[in-house]
């Protein structure tokens, strides 16, 4: 499992420890929860929502351009993509040209 080492000033370290302790969590567990809340838009729950709101106010919330839920493309889009995929330069020609 990857590890992350960070440097904190003493006051921030004490705040982190106090928040973790108040929630009956380890510091590592609390930090992981905060990082997940900051990067995963699908997280739900009041604790995660409060954390995400704080991070948003601080300008630190990571947002994604992808929709939270993916849907299947329409049959028309699939047909169009299949037709478009059949046009163009064949891969074999591109490879052969690159070898010359």
Buried (B, 14 or more C-beta within 10 A) or exposed (E): EEEEEEEEEEEEEEEBEEBBEEEEBEEEEBBEBBBEBBBBBEBEEEEBEEBBEBBEEEEEBEEEEEEEEEEEEEEEEEEEEEEEEEEEEEEEEEEEEEEE
